[in-house]
Amino acid sequence: SVLSVAFSPDGTCVASGSGDDTVCRWDSATGAHLASFKGHSSSVYSICFLPDGIHLVSGS
């Protein structure tokens, strides 16, 4: 289940944090999955793009 969502500053990407301990990055125009990031030991309840639009900060 998706627990958190953030748009990149320019609106081209969406990031999601999930109950399966992953962060995913998506193309906001097409919905295409761009990347998955694993490393959390529990659900990801918060996510945010940094102002550069590339890097993400996530919390569980």
TIROKE-466757 format. One record per residue: residue in one letter; y, z, x of N, C-alpha, C in turn; residue number from 0. Coordinates in Angstrom, 1 decimal. Example, Ala and Ser with C-alpha at 12.3 -4.5 7.8 and 13.67 -1.06 7.14 Angstrom:
! TIROKE-466757
pt tordo: a, n_v: -5.7, n_w: 7.8, n_u: 13.2, ca_v: -4.5, ca_w: 7.8, ca_u: 12.3, c_v: -3.3, c_w: 7.8, c_u: 13.2, semar: 0
pt tordo: s, n_v: -2.2, n_w: 7.1, n_u: 12.8, ca_v: -1.1, ca_w: 7.1, ca_u: 13.7, c_v: 0.0, c_w: 7.9, c_u: 12.9, semar: 1
END
This chain:
! TIROKE-466757
pt tordo: s, n_v: -1.2, n_w: 0.0, n_u: 0.8, ca_v: 0.0, ca_w: 0.0, ca_u: 0.0, c_v: 1.3, c_w: 0.0, c_u: 0.9, semar: 0
pt tordo: v, n_v: 2.3, n_w: -0.7, n_u: 0.4, ca_v: 3.5, ca_w: -0.8, ca_u: 1.2, c_v: 4.4, c_w: 0.5, c_u: 0.8, semar: 1
pt tordo: l, n_v: 4.8, n_w: 1.2, n_u: 1.8, ca_v: 5.6, ca_w: 2.4, ca_u: 1.6, c_v: 7.0, c_w: 2.3, c_u: 2.0, semar: 2
pt tordo: s, n_v: 7.4, n_w: 1.3, n_u: 2.9, ca_v: 8.7, ca_w: 1.2, ca_u: 3.3, c_v: 9.0, c_w: -0.3, c_u: 3.6, semar: 3
pt tordo: v, n_v: 10.3, n_w: -0.7, n_u: 3.4, ca_v: 10.7, ca_w: -2.1, ca_u: 3.6, c_v: 12.1, c_w: -2.1, c_u: 4.2, semar: 4
pt tordo: a, n_v: 12.3, n_w: -3.1, n_u: 5.1, ca_v: 13.6, ca_w: -3.3, ca_u: 5.7, c_v: 13.9, c_w: -4.8, c_u: 6.0, semar: 5
pt tordo: f, n_v: 15.1, n_w: -5.2, n_u: 5.7, ca_v: 15.5, ca_w: -6.6, ca_u: 6.0, c_v: 16.2, c_w: -6.6, c_u: 7.4, semar: 6
pt tordo: s, n_v: 16.0, n_w: -7.7, n_u: 8.2, ca_v: 16.7, ca_w: -7.8, ca_u: 9.4, c_v: 18.2, c_w: -8.0, c_u: 9.1, semar: 7
pt tordo: p, n_v: 19.1, n_w: -7.7, n_u: 10.0, ca_v: 20.5, ca_w: -7.9, ca_u: 9.8, c_v: 20.9, c_w: -9.3, c_u: 9.3, semar: 8
pt tordo: d, n_v: 20.2, n_w: -10.3, n_u: 9.8, ca_v: 20.6, ca_w: -11.7, ca_u: 9.3, c_v: 19.8, c_w: -12.1, c_u: 8.1, semar: 9
pt tordo: g, n_v: 18.9, n_w: -11.3, n_u: 7.6, ca_v: 18.1, ca_w: -11.6, ca_u: 6.4, c_v: 17.0, c_w: -12.5, c_u: 6.6, semar: 10
pt tordo: t, n_v: 16.6, n_w: -12.9, n_u: 7.8, ca_v: 15.6, ca_w: -13.9, ca_u: 8.0, c_v: 14.2, c_w: -13.3, c_u: 8.1, semar: 11
pt tordo: c, n_v: 14.1, n_w: -12.0, n_u: 8.3, ca_v: 12.8, ca_w: -11.3, ca_u: 8.4, c_v: 12.8, c_w: -10.0, c_u: 7.6, semar: 12
pt tordo: v, n_v: 11.6, n_w: -9.7, n_u: 7.2, ca_v: 11.4, ca_w: -8.4, ca_u: 6.4, c_v: 10.3, c_w: -7.7, c_u: 7.2, semar: 13
pt tordo: a, n_v: 10.4, n_w: -6.4, n_u: 7.3, ca_v: 9.4, ca_w: -5.5, ca_u: 7.9, c_v: 8.9, c_w: -4.6, c_u: 6.9, semar: 14
pt tordo: s, n_v: 7.6, n_w: -4.3, n_u: 6.9, ca_v: 7.0, ca_w: -3.3, ca_u: 6.0, c_v: 6.2, c_w: -2.3, c_u: 6.7, semar: 15
pt tordo: g, n_v: 6.3, n_w: -1.1, n_u: 6.2, ca_v: 5.4, ca_w: 0.0, ca_u: 6.7, c_v: 4.4, c_w: 0.3, c_u: 5.6, semar: 16
pt tordo: s, n_v: 3.2, n_w: 0.6, n_u: 6.0, ca_v: 2.1, ca_w: 0.7, ca_u: 5.1, c_v: 1.3, c_w: 1.9, c_u: 5.2, semar: 17
pt tordo: g, n_v: 0.5, n_w: 2.2, n_u: 4.2, ca_v: -0.4, ca_w: 3.3, ca_u: 4.1, c_v: -1.6, c_w: 3.2, c_u: 5.1, semar: 18
pt tordo: d, n_v: -1.8, n_w: 2.0, n_u: 5.6, ca_v: -2.9, ca_w: 1.8, ca_u: 6.6, c_v: -2.4, c_w: 2.0, c_u: 8.0, semar: 19
pt tordo: d, n_v: -1.3, n_w: 2.6, n_u: 8.2, ca_v: -0.7, ca_w: 3.0, ca_u: 9.5, c_v: -0.2, c_w: 1.8, c_u: 10.3, semar: 20
pt tordo: t, n_v: 0.1, n_w: 0.7, n_u: 9.6, ca_v: 0.6, ca_w: -0.5, ca_u: 10.3, c_v: 2.0, c_w: -0.8, c_u: 9.9, semar: 21
pt tordo: v, n_v: 2.7, n_w: -1.6, n_u: 10.8, ca_v: 4.0, ca_w: -2.2, ca_u: 10.5, c_v: 3.8, c_w: -3.7, c_u: 10.6, semar: 22
pt tordo: c, n_v: 4.3, n_w: -4.4, n_u: 9.6, ca_v: 4.2, ca_w: -5.9, ca_u: 9.6, c_v: 5.5, c_w: -6.5, c_u: 9.5, semar: 23
pt tordo: r, n_v: 5.6, n_w: -7.7, n_u: 10.1, ca_v: 6.9, ca_w: -8.5, ca_u: 10.1, c_v: 6.6, c_w: -9.8, c_u: 9.3, semar: 24
pt tordo: w, n_v: 7.5, n_w: -10.2, n_u: 8.4, ca_v: 7.3, ca_w: -11.3, ca_u: 7.6, c_v: 8.5, c_w: -12.2, c_u: 7.6, semar: 25
pt tordo: d, n_v: 8.3, n_w: -13.5, n_u: 7.4, ca_v: 9.4, ca_w: -14.4, ca_u: 7.2, c_v: 10.0, c_w: -14.3, c_u: 5.8, semar: 26
pt tordo: s, n_v: 11.2, n_w: -14.0, n_u: 5.6, ca_v: 11.7, ca_w: -13.7, ca_u: 4.3, c_v: 11.9, c_w: -15.0, c_u: 3.4, semar: 27
pt tordo: a, n_v: 11.9, n_w: -16.2, n_u: 4.0, ca_v: 12.1, ca_w: -17.4, ca_u: 3.3, c_v: 10.7, c_w: -17.9, c_u: 2.8, semar: 28
pt tordo: t, n_v: 9.7, n_w: -17.8, n_u: 3.6, ca_v: 8.4, ca_w: -18.3, ca_u: 3.3, c_v: 7.3, c_w: -17.3, c_u: 2.9, semar: 29
pt tordo: g, n_v: 7.6, n_w: -16.0, n_u: 3.3, ca_v: 6.6, ca_w: -15.0, ca_u: 3.1, c_v: 5.5, c_w: -15.0, c_u: 4.1, semar: 30
pt tordo: a, n_v: 5.6, n_w: -15.8, n_u: 5.1, ca_v: 4.6, ca_w: -15.9, ca_u: 6.2, c_v: 4.5, c_w: -14.6, c_u: 7.0, semar: 31
pt tordo: h, n_v: 3.3, n_w: -14.2, n_u: 7.3, ca_v: 3.1, ca_w: -13.0, ca_u: 8.1, c_v: 3.3, c_w: -13.4, c_u: 9.6, semar: 32
pt tordo: l, n_v: 4.2, n_w: -12.7, n_u: 10.3, ca_v: 4.6, ca_w: -13.1, ca_u: 11.6, c_v: 3.9, c_w: -12.2, c_u: 12.7, semar: 33
pt tordo: a, n_v: 3.8, n_w: -10.9, n_u: 12.4, ca_v: 3.2, ca_w: -10.0, ca_u: 13.4, c_v: 2.7, c_w: -8.7, c_u: 12.7, semar: 34
pt tordo: s, n_v: 1.8, n_w: -8.0, n_u: 13.3, ca_v: 1.4, ca_w: -6.7, ca_u: 12.9, c_v: 1.5, c_w: -5.8, c_u: 14.1, semar: 35
pt tordo: f, n_v: 1.8, n_w: -4.6, n_u: 13.9, ca_v: 2.0, ca_w: -3.6, ca_u: 14.9, c_v: 1.2, c_w: -2.3, c_u: 14.5, semar: 36
pt tordo: k, n_v: 0.3, n_w: -1.9, n_u: 15.4, ca_v: -0.5, ca_w: -0.7, ca_u: 15.2, c_v: -0.2, c_w: 0.3, c_u: 16.2, semar: 37
pt tordo: g, n_v: -0.3, n_w: 1.6, n_u: 15.9, ca_v: 0.0, ca_w: 2.6, ca_u: 16.8, c_v: 0.3, c_w: 4.0, c_u: 16.1, semar: 38
pt tordo: h, n_v: 0.6, n_w: 3.9, n_u: 14.8, ca_v: 0.8, ca_w: 5.1, ca_u: 14.1, c_v: -0.5, c_w: 5.8, c_u: 13.8, semar: 39
pt tordo: s, n_v: -0.5, n_w: 7.1, n_u: 13.7, ca_v: -1.7, ca_w: 7.8, ca_u: 13.3, c_v: -1.8, c_w: 8.2, c_u: 11.9, semar: 40
pt tordo: s, n_v: -0.7, n_w: 7.8, n_u: 11.1, ca_v: -0.7, ca_w: 8.1, ca_u: 9.7, c_v: 0.2, c_w: 7.1, c_u: 9.0, semar: 41
pt tordo: s, n_v: 0.4, n_w: 7.1, n_u: 7.7, ca_v: 1.1, ca_w: 6.2, ca_u: 6.9, c_v: 2.6, c_w: 6.0, c_u: 7.5, semar: 42
pt tordo: v, n_v: 3.1, n_w: 4.8, n_u: 7.4, ca_v: 4.5, ca_w: 4.5, ca_u: 7.9, c_v: 5.4, c_w: 4.6, c_u: 6.7, semar: 43
pt tordo: y, n_v: 6.2, n_w: 5.7, n_u: 6.6, ca_v: 7.1, ca_w: 5.9, ca_u: 5.5, c_v: 8.5, c_w: 5.5, c_u: 5.7, semar: 44
pt tordo: s, n_v: 8.9, n_w: 5.1, n_u: 7.0, ca_v: 10.2, ca_w: 4.6, ca_u: 7.2, c_v: 10.2, c_w: 3.5, c_u: 8.3, semar: 45
pt tordo: i, n_v: 11.1, n_w: 2.6, n_u: 8.1, ca_v: 11.2, ca_w: 1.5, ca_u: 9.0, c_v: 12.7, c_w: 0.9, c_u: 9.0, semar: 46
pt tordo: c, n_v: 13.1, n_w: 0.5, n_u: 10.1, ca_v: 14.5, ca_w: 0.0, ca_u: 10.2, c_v: 14.6, c_w: -1.0, c_u: 11.4, semar: 47
pt tordo: f, n_v: 15.3, n_w: -2.1, n_u: 11.2, ca_v: 15.7, ca_w: -3.0, ca_u: 12.2, c_v: 16.8, c_w: -2.5, c_u: 13.0, semar: 48
pt tordo: l, n_v: 16.8, n_w: -2.6, n_u: 14.3, ca_v: 18.0, ca_w: -2.3, ca_u: 15.2, c_v: 19.0, c_w: -3.4, c_u: 15.0, semar: 49
pt tordo: p, n_v: 20.2, n_w: -3.2, n_u: 15.3, ca_v: 21.3, ca_w: -4.3, ca_u: 15.1, c_v: 21.0, c_w: -5.6, c_u: 15.7, semar: 50
pt tordo: d, n_v: 20.1, n_w: -5.6, n_u: 16.8, ca_v: 19.8, ca_w: -6.9, ca_u: 17.4, c_v: 18.9, c_w: -7.8, c_u: 16.5, semar: 51
pt tordo: g, n_v: 18.3, n_w: -7.2, n_u: 15.5, ca_v: 17.5, ca_w: -8.0, ca_u: 14.6, c_v: 16.1, c_w: -8.3, c_u: 15.1, semar: 52
pt tordo: i, n_v: 15.8, n_w: -7.8, n_u: 16.3, ca_v: 14.5, ca_w: -8.1, ca_u: 16.9, c_v: 13.6, c_w: -6.8, c_u: 16.9, semar: 53
pt tordo: h, n_v: 14.2, n_w: -5.8, n_u: 17.4, ca_v: 13.4, ca_w: -4.5, ca_u: 17.5, c_v: 13.4, c_w: -3.7, c_u: 16.2, semar: 54
pt tordo: l, n_v: 12.3, n_w: -2.9, n_u: 16.1, ca_v: 12.2, ca_w: -2.1, ca_u: 14.9, c_v: 12.0, c_w: -0.7, c_u: 15.3, semar: 55
pt tordo: v, n_v: 12.4, n_w: 0.2, n_u: 14.5, ca_v: 12.0, ca_w: 1.7, ca_u: 14.6, c_v: 11.3, c_w: 2.1, c_u: 13.4, semar: 56
pt tordo: s, n_v: 10.2, n_w: 2.8, n_u: 13.6, ca_v: 9.4, ca_w: 3.2, ca_u: 12.4, c_v: 9.0, c_w: 4.6, c_u: 12.6, semar: 57
pt tordo: g, n_v: 8.7, n_w: 5.3, n_u: 11.4, ca_v: 8.3, ca_w: 6.7, ca_u: 11.4, c_v: 7.2, c_w: 6.9, c_u: 10.4, semar: 58
pt tordo: s, n_v: 6.4, n_w: 7.9, n_u: 10.8, ca_v: 5.3, ca_w: 8.2, ca_u: 9.9, c_v: 5.3, c_w: 9.7, c_u: 9.7, semar: 59
END
